[in-house]
Amino acid sequence: MTVEIANIVGSGDLGVELDLEALEDDLSTPYLEYDPSNYHGLYVRLEEGGPLITVYRSGKYIISGCPSEETLRETNDGFLRALAELGITDEAQQTGFAVQNVVCTAMLDEMVSLNALSIGLGLEVTEYEPEQFPGLVYRPEGIGAVLLVFANGKLVITGAKDVETAEAAYNHLQSKVQELV
């Protein structure tokens, strides 16, 4: 596959308010960090170097750093199981958990003149300010993703809800680049 997943992010809502200090004390995982003077969320990792779960007092939580949707779902299930063991929630509780963002990387077949590409794609759907950021930001209409394009042909595709959307964004850009060359 030309497009590779770099990170999948998902979120859910437990529907209960949490005492994060008590949760930090009660959870038994390899990594826990709660420092409200630094950030208002509790950081949890179910395994060393695994995905990061950020839990908020409101009961909302975000899981990031997953290399696949399967890992994202497994991490969510493990987190809900840990909370159920503490009696905080029911393991079968519906949290509305869903994928929020799939971040992918890819390569175009060639080096790219970002000035020419920004003009060719249209200034209304691109941002290119090399003094601010070395890549071109492309927001194609009708595709639910944003592409960061670098002169060496590397791409970062973000904002997609699934890999298929990221692949469609890549294919769209690839065809536009070929038209413009």
SULCOR-V642182 format. One record per pair of residues at least 6 apart in sequence whose ideal C-beta (glycine too) atoms are under 8 Angstrom apart, sorted by the first residue. I is the first residue (numbers start at 1). J is the second residue. Records with the same first field share a line. If there is no record, write none. Layout:
I: J + J
//
This chain:
1: 167
2: 106 + 107 + 167 + 170
3: 104 + 105 + 106 + 157 + 163 + 166 + 167 + 170
4: 104 + 105 + 106
5: 67 + 68 + 102 + 103 + 104 + 163
6: 67 + 103 + 104 + 105 + 156
7: 64 + 65 + 66 + 67 + 101 + 102 + 103
8: 66 + 67 + 68 + 69 + 71 + 72 + 99 + 101 + 102 + 103
9: 62 + 63 + 64 + 66 + 72 + 99 + 100 + 101 + 102 + 103
10: 62 + 63 + 66 + 72 + 76 + 97 + 98 + 99 + 100
11: 60 + 61 + 62 + 63 + 97 + 98 + 100
12: 60 + 61 + 76 + 95 + 96 + 97 + 98
13: 58 + 59 + 60 + 61 + 95 + 96
14: 59 + 60 + 61 + 83 + 88 + 89 + 93 + 95
15: 59 + 89 + 93 + 95
16: 59 + 88 + 89
17: 57 + 58 + 59
18: 42 + 55 + 56 + 57 + 58 + 59 + 88
19: 57
20: 34 + 36 + 41 + 42 + 55 + 56 + 57
21: 34
23: 34 + 42 + 55 + 86 + 88
24: 32 + 33 + 34 + 42
26: 86
27: 44 + 82 + 86
28: 82
29: 44 + 45 + 46 + 47 + 82
30: 45 + 46 + 47 + 48 + 50
31: 43 + 44 + 45 + 48
32: 42 + 43 + 44 + 45
33: 42 + 43
34: 41 + 42 + 43
40: 56 + 57
41: 54 + 55 + 56
42: 54 + 55 + 56
43: 52 + 53 + 54
44: 52 + 53 + 54 + 55 + 79
45: 51 + 52 + 53
46: 53 + 75 + 78 + 79 + 82
50: 65 + 75
51: 63 + 64 + 65 + 66 + 71 + 72 + 75
52: 63 + 64 + 65
53: 61 + 62 + 63 + 75 + 79
54: 61 + 62 + 63 + 64
55: 61
61: 79 + 95
62: 100
63: 72 + 75 + 76 + 79
66: 72 + 75
69: 99 + 162 + 163
72: 99
76: 95 + 97
80: 89 + 91 + 93 + 95
81: 91
83: 89 + 91
84: 90 + 91 + 93
99: 161 + 162
100: 161
101: 158 + 159 + 160 + 161
102: 160 + 161 + 162 + 163 + 165 + 166
103: 156 + 157 + 158 + 160
104: 156 + 157 + 158 + 160 + 163 + 166 + 170
105: 154 + 155 + 156 + 157
106: 154 + 155 + 157 + 170
107: 153 + 154 + 155
108: 149 + 153 + 154 + 155 + 173 + 174 + 177
109: 153 + 174 + 177
110: 153 + 177 + 181
111: 151 + 152 + 153
112: 149 + 150 + 151 + 152 + 153 + 177
113: 151
114: 128 + 130 + 135 + 136 + 149 + 150 + 151
115: 128
116: 180
117: 126 + 128 + 136 + 149 + 177 + 180
118: 126 + 127 + 128 + 136
120: 176 + 179 + 180
121: 138 + 140 + 176 + 180
125: 138 + 139 + 140 + 141
126: 136 + 137 + 138 + 139
127: 136 + 137
128: 135 + 136 + 137
134: 150 + 151
135: 148 + 149 + 150 + 156
136: 148 + 149 + 150
137: 146 + 147 + 148 + 149
138: 146 + 147 + 148 + 149 + 173
139: 146 + 147
140: 147 + 169 + 172 + 173
143: 165 + 168 + 169 + 172
144: 159 + 160 + 161 + 165
145: 157 + 158 + 159 + 160 + 165 + 166 + 168 + 169
146: 157 + 158 + 159
147: 155 + 156 + 157 + 169 + 170 + 173
148: 155 + 156 + 157 + 158
149: 155 + 173
155: 170 + 173
157: 166 + 169 + 170
160: 166 + 169
//
